[in-house]
Amino acid sequence: MRSLTQLYRIGVGPSASHTLGPRRAADAFKARQSEADSYRVTLYGSLAATGKGHLTDVALREAFAPVEIEIIWKPDKVLSFHPNGMDFEALDKSGNVINRWRVFSIGGGALREEGQDDPRETVYGLSTMEEIIQWTENTSKTIWQYVEEREGDAIWAHLKEVWDVMQAAIERGLNTVGPLPGILRLPRKAQSYYSKTKWCSSQLKRSGLLSAYALAVSEENAAGGVVATAPTCGSCGVLPSVLRYVKEIHKSSDTDVLQALATAGIVGNLAKHNASISGAEVGCQGEIGTACAMASAAAAQMMGGTPRQIEYAAEMGIEHHLGLTCDPVAGLVQIPCIERNAFAATRALDCAEFALLSDGIHRVSFDDAILTMKQTGKDLQHMYRETSAGGLAVTYRLQPPLV
């Protein structure tokens, strides 16, 4: 598995695969072909179907500025390697193609060239959760210590930066009101939810705070703010909200949070390595489901869970999101994406508490749940994998138009 620095990325929203990935690809191609007189980019499949709502075109134009580029949209053509395909072309003064590059945005901001095998970097020698749990039992160490052993002390500086970005996104989101960009004119709700928690009973305050924190980050993402992928931009509100809530309630230290981020990173890495975190490839179960599993594991650890209980919490986080479709209304990372972050955050804490009540022994393993997620993603029809061609994205169009 690759370094956690490749899982936790910092950038602007609203989408890791549709914004961060294409921007990284454009920057790389422009640097490689800086002598070109103009450029042309062809977007395929999910990138073309929901690219405008995800600001893919904005990211591309900013990357190539001040040179104007031509963008060709081909939503009905899905390349076999991955649904998020892109062709970059460098042109001379006569419009002749002098170089061409096909690359894919495979989720979480990561890129892969056509036909290129996953580099499978050996930062982590173990590639299943069961292997890692066995390592903790054999060494009497923790999951986060496995991260430290494999990544070295340098990983803590990166995780500190990630946590700083998460906290800043929460604060900005809690202090900003007004509509989100896009045709839906969806109003921000984080500040309202947070204010209402001051008058709530203790029973409601838990849900209110978790929801407010998750909404704050997700709304910042939808507005193109700076966020940290966890594991994607579309699911970036789940983990920060759970970390902040547990830190506040249990008086946890920043060190506790960073160690929880490391453990959550292992969970996300395993999902990415053994299945996918791309909504265009496996649906929203790969994004929100993985985010919930990561947050469940982090919370279980911060509340004193054993490695077996942490694994159980992560397993429940993904198991109970299996089959979740990716059907963003109008191609925007807003409906149902923002609310899903809030509900996944509350479910993550439920999973952690449920696991802590147990001895950590259960029937379905985290590894089994991940393999099931991968197969379920393959079985999902194309319209339910970030194309806005099915589900809520279609049903919502039947409603009266917004005034």
MOKA-V810999 format. One record per helix or strand of 2 or more residues. SS is the DSSP state (2 for helix, 1 for strand). FROM is the first residue (numbers start at 0). LEN is the number of residues. Records with the same first field share a line. If there is no record, write none. Layout:
SS: FROM-LEN + FROM-LEN
This chain:
2: 3-3 + 15-17 + 44-6 + 55-9 + 128-11 + 142-9 + 153-21 + 189-8 + 201-21 + 236-14 + 253-21 + 278-4 + 283-3 + 287-15 + 306-13 + 328-3 + 336-21 + 365-14 + 381-3 + 391-7
1: 9-3 + 37-7 + 68-6 + 84-7 + 96-11 + 109-4 + 225-3
